């Protein structure tokens, strides 16, 4: 308010500041999208981006690890590797598996929850219905996880009273002394329904007058002719406008663990989504691709396509990491999958953790690669991914970031190029840290400049904008985020009458130009050795 003067003297008036502090956006909030445990995940948790800060949080919300020869289970393992390797903040969009006919490529529909009637052969019994489809299928090679329901300890004096035990994997629920008498507090529907996380209970046709000791199992069988083919629409639907994930205010990294083979549409949609959200996609290679040509060569995946027709989409907002990694199966504690083969995992979860750890220790401008990026919880790359320096040289130039094992260093990330690094027209986005640095600045300014909206569009506003952004950029310069020895060499901020014309003002537009000198990684270190000639001999 203006000061009202009435007497000779000194008047004090406090003026509002025209500067606004800019808070740096986060750089490694990671979104995982994929199939989660179909039974242990609460129905309300499917399809929503739920934030987690540890693998314990993941277990609580999505049921933890599981194994199946039909359902893709990579998300649980990738989330675990993210936290093992330095990740701290993630969102998980859990998907419910669907089943597809391999011959026609058409959806056969999600399997409905299984049921079992325990009736002792009388035809009148207790009907147990699983709340969600159980882990499937059960075969000799892949036993899966069946649900077992047992009625036992029938009371001698009151045969309508017994114990009911429900077991599914590591979960077990025991309901002791439940009764078939619906007038009693311990009536089985009262004790079990809306209490159990596993089943609901009811009468098949009518309840028997007495319990019969019996055991039954629920183990779904998928529709005929189906396998674990990825349902691309399950994923692509997540990346559309106005979805719960689209409404998430801010995230930095996107991972779809193990989704590559036959799922190019998923990767393309994921990259387009990242471009719209100013985020970065960490891409997995096809699991069958190998380091050495000609069959299923990873280099073909980056070009015309590998033997299976997989082709990598191109975008500056993504990077590919190769190959898959060997590890110990956390479910069984041995380095084998249910079929007795080596237990392997896609690299994206590991790499996302390395991104987060590097951001925390060095900054988003540091390449998340090198001998310091030792991957934890792996015994090394798969044998088909082993390569020589010469072979990596070929892959590096076409944008394949290799993961390699070195004596004394362990298994490390040894590449930092984007998907468009081989495209001469997009050389400014050749390196991962340069692209991610630009996205970081864009996200930060987008979040912090909302105060500008509806302010008078003239010199005072332009000055305030410049001061705020220059202060932020100077703080980054002081942290070593830019090339250049002085601030004027490292960055520039322009917002004045040369960037915003009278026509722009008339249309309510204010234009801001922010330029920075990026730090590019020292990818090739050349040591030159020379001998001095003609020196006098002592």
PyMOL commands that set and color helices and strands:
alter all, ss='L'
color gray80, all
select helices_A, chain A and resi 43-45+55-62+74-84+188-192+232-239+264-277+298-301+348-361+383-385+389-397+424-429+432-448+450-452+459-478+487-490+502-506
alter helices_A, ss='H'
color red, helices_A
select strands_A, chain A and resi 30-35+49-52+90-95+100-101+106-107+115-118+126-130+147-152+161-168+171-179+199-203+214-218+226-227+253-255+280-284+318-322+325-326+344-345+380-381+400-406+410-413+491-494+513-516
alter strands_A, ss='S'
color yellow, strands_A
deselect
rebuild
show_as cartoon
